[in-house]
Amino acid sequence: MGNRVTPVYILSGFLGSGKTTLLQRLIRHWMEQGLRPAVIMNEIGEVNLDGLLVSSEVPMAEMLGGCICCTIRGDLSVQMAELIEGEKPDLIVIEATGAGNPMEIFDAVTEVSLYLKLDIKPMVTVVDAAHLADLHASQQGKTYRLMVEQIRCGSVLVLNKIDLLEPDRQREMSEFLRRTNPYARIIPAVKCDVDLSLLWKAADGQNNTDPTTQRGAAYIQNGEAAQKSDHYPLHNHHDHSRDQSHDHNDARYEDHRHDHNHDNNDDHNHDPNHAHTHASHEHVTVYTHYFDGPVDSEDFERFIAELPREVYRGKGVLRFTDTASRFLFQYAYREADYLKVTPQGNVPDVAVFIGEHFDRNVIAQQLKELERKQAEPE
Ligand SMILES: Nc1nc2c(ncn2[C@@H]2O[C@H](COP(=O)(O)OP(=O)(O)OP(=O)(O)O)[C@@H](O)[C@H]2O)c(=O)[nH]1
């Protein structure tokens, strides 16, 4: 493995907050400095569409169909070892799933640093200002609690999407971040357009290389740092954990649930702290739809506009009957975005929807109806 220490940057933040947008900027920034970054992308869904947004020159490991913080935690050390040995990157950046518990992700990476020489950098959390402002009004729900946890774990908080908020609401959210995590640096932004050279400089000033102090100062101060005693060997139950953690009766339907009995890491079950930290994304539902053919673009846009509130993230690559190009669509907190793409390799026409207890059958039926309409013209 050599003596090289690989810096590891972790991007946290709720689904659709702007992590990939920040990742793209960071990669450009590092490459301009002559560095060779590598990326680990973690997605709850079975397909990695964010990967399409990252240059094919950048080595990437995909951890799909689960969360680093739980179901595919054991894969992380394997993926990191392979990247470091195979690609010899100057740094690794991990984009965590937006549904992941940031503390658990930090712990998972910290565990890997027992086997590999890593310099774990303080966590950057991207906050969707508009989504937060909305949930802040009621101050309840699992999504809100997870967002708060992500805010508390970040050493740098990028308050993103401020273009969607009035100035006084922006101020209110900044103040809320300050109260929630008085130790973090808060950077308001649109499309994560921040001074990247300052991101970790500011955080490094607060934290040293001891992983315990990097967990987000708010946690340490409040004495809530999770107590961990669990360890993973390097080549740990790679496929085993993944297979048992999902309901694979129908490959197109997945539920992101926690079932700790599937892990051979039984310590989890005896850790009282674990129960509360892990409850955070039991509620997340994922539906993946593989399209049989192109659909009408207006029908699709209408379908997206009418998505139930419980669906807070959608993304996909698809073909429309009335356009020549393929499109990458993004839906995040009631805003949709379409980008022309020419995917490299074999990317199916697919859409992934992530949300809280929504009815997957309804979404499936609506999409099938769009396909059927095209297959049987009047
Ligand atoms: N209005 C607005 N939209 C933004 C901003 N930043 C990002 N977006 C859009 O929000 C959507 C989600 O952005 P991503 O960067 O993919 O978010 P993410 O956190 O990587 O999403 P997941 O990987 O699904 O968790 C995209 O359509 C972006 O174009 C912003 O500052 N303002």
The ligand as an ORCA input file, in Angstrom:
! r2SCAN-3c Opt
* xyz 0 1
  N     -32.537     26.649     -8.066
  C     -31.403     26.025     -7.754
  N     -31.212     24.748     -8.163
  C     -30.042     24.144     -7.838
  C     -29.025     24.803     -7.109
  N     -27.995     23.932     -6.928
  C     -28.365     22.779     -7.527
  N     -29.590     22.884     -8.088
  C     -30.342     21.857     -8.825
  O     -30.821     20.895     -7.876
  C     -30.848     19.600     -8.478
  C     -30.100     18.603     -7.612
  O     -28.719     18.956     -7.597
  P     -27.601     17.848     -7.332
  O     -26.279     18.553     -7.317
  O     -27.762     16.716     -8.281
  O     -28.022     17.356     -5.871
  P     -27.465     16.105     -5.043
  O     -27.372     16.544     -3.645
  O     -26.224     15.586     -5.679
  O     -28.630     15.041     -5.237
  P     -28.594     13.485     -4.740
  O     -27.328     12.905     -5.248
  O     -29.800     12.886     -5.361
  O     -28.703     13.505     -3.277
  C     -30.267     19.760     -9.874
  O     -31.336     19.876    -10.789
  C     -29.468     21.052     -9.786
  O     -29.354     21.709    -11.024
  C     -29.251     26.166     -6.695
  O     -28.441     26.822     -6.028
  N     -30.463     26.692     -7.040
*
